[in-house]
Amino acid sequence: MRSSTPPWRSPALTALGCVFLLVAGGALLWLPIHTQNELDDWQAELRTHGVPTRALVHDQVTKRGGTSKTMYFRYEVDGRTYEREVACVEVCRSIGDEVPIWVNRVDPGDFVTDFGQLSGHRGRLQGGLGAAGFMLLVVAIPLALSRLPWPSRSRRRTPPRPAAAPGPGGTDATVRIRHKRKRRR
């Protein structure tokens, strides 16, 4: 006899789906952490081996709603002038400020500022994927836990009830007596 449950709703495939969601959510949540560690290492590398120079903040742009600000830097390396943007994450310098930076020798458009911000907007995509991974875990963990065979509380052994005393009507009738407790004052 065939089961009426469709094959895609089998317990094995549901458990496999839960495991897949847990792994995918964990990987997506790990991605921004890994990216941030790599960017921190790159900042240290640029500060050690980069070309030191000074950049001038020549413009600032605020997106609609004031949710994000961007500073535009102008600086010179090897006789050429470059213009790059830096996100205002923790520090946002005023227009006209000079900022010490360390520029990548291979790619002059890549630099780190004295306040630890890399050029461009790095890690935004990974941050979004990390948020998606967190949401996957919020769904997957309770779903996976609901599939585990937990011992039920109703399966506890309870002691058997004592047999009732035969009643005045014979052996088939039983009498239940309710005892009332007297209140102590």
N, C-alpha and C positions, 0 to 999 in steps of 0.2 A: 504494500500500500504506500502510495506517495504522500509526502508531507504537503500540507496546504500552504506552508510558509515559502515565499519566493526565495531563490538562492541568495539574493543580495541582502536578505534580512537574517541570515544565519548568525548564530552567536559567535562563530569563529571569525567571520568577516567583520562583525561589529567590533570584536576585540582587536582585530588587526587594524581597523580604522582608528580606534582609540589610540593605539600605539603609534600609528602614523601621525596623528594630530599632536601627540605629546612630543615626538621627535622633531616634527616641523616647527612647532611653537618654540621649543627649546633652542633649535638652531637659529631661528629668526631673532630670538631674544639675545642670543650670544653675539650675533653679528655686530651690533653697534658697540658692544663692550670691546670686542676684538679690534674694531676699526679705531676706537679711541686710543687703545694701547699702541697701535701702529702709528697713529698721528703724534702721540706723545714722544715716541722714539724718533720720529722724523724731525720734530722740533729740536730735540737734543742734538741730532746730527747736523741740522742747519746751523745751530748756534756754535757748534764746534768747527765745522768745515766750511761754513758759508762766508761770503764776502760781506764784511760790515759796511754799512752805509746809512744814510739818513733819508727818510721819506717825508714828504710834505702832504698833510691832509688838505686836499684842495676842494673837496665837495662831500656832502652827506645827502643821502636820499632816504626818506622814510616811506615805507609802503603804505597803501591805504589802510586806514584803521590804526596806524601806529604800532602794528604788531612786530615789524622788524626794521632795523636801520642798517644801512651800509655806508661805510666810509670809502672814499676813493683816494688812493695814495698816488703820488707822482715822485719818482726817484730816478737817479742816474747811475748806470753801471757801465764801465768801459766806454764812456763817451756817448752812450745811447740813453735816451729818456724813455722810461716805461711808466705806464699807468695801469694800476690794478685795484681791485676792490677787496675789502676786508669786512666781514660781518661784525656788527657791534653785538658781541655776545655778553661779555662782562664789562668791557671798557669801550667807551666811545669818545674819541678825542674830538676836539673842536676844530673847525676849519682854520687853517693857518698854523696848526701845531706841527712841530717836527718830531718825528718818531724814529728812534734807532731800529734798524732792521738788519737781518742777515739773509743775503740772497744766495740761492742755489747757483753754483758756478756753471752747471750744465744748462739749466733752465732759468734765465733771469726773471721770469714771471712768477717764480716760486720763491716765497720768503716767509720768515717768521718775524713777528714784532717783538719789542722788548717786553710787552705784557702777555706774550705767549700765544698770540692768535696767528694762525696760518693764513696766507692769502687765499682769496676765494671763499666759497661756501662749501666746506667739506663736511661729509658725514650726514647731510640732511636725508638722503635716500636711506641710508642705513638706520637712522633714527626712526623713520617711518616704518621700515620693515621690522624694527625691534618692537614698536608699538603693536603692529599686527601680530607678531609672535606672542606678545603678552596676552592679547585678546584670545588667541588660539589656546593658550594655556589655561586661561580663565574658563573656557568652555570645555577643554579636553580633560582637565584634572577631575572635576566632578563626574563627568561622563565615564571616565575610566574607573573611578572609585565605585560608581554605581554598578559596574559590571563584575566587581569582585564578589566572590561568595562569602559574605560576612556571616558569622554565626548569629542566628536569630535569638533574640531574648525570649521568645515564646517557647523555645525548645528546651528550656531549663527543666530539670527534673523537679517535680513537686511531690512532696510526700503524699501517699494515698490518704484519703479521708477515713476516719474511723467509721466502722459500720454502725448504723442506727439501731437503737434498741427496739425490740418488737413492741408494738403498741397494744392497747387494751382490746382491740378488736381481733387479735389473732396474730399469726406470724407474718401475714402479708402487709399489714398496716404498720406504718411507722409514725412516731410522734416526734415532732421537733419542738424543742423547748427553747424559748428565747430567755436568756438571763439578762435582767436589767441590773446595771451597776448602780449602786447607791452612791450618791455624791457625798464626799466627805467635806465637812466644813472646817 
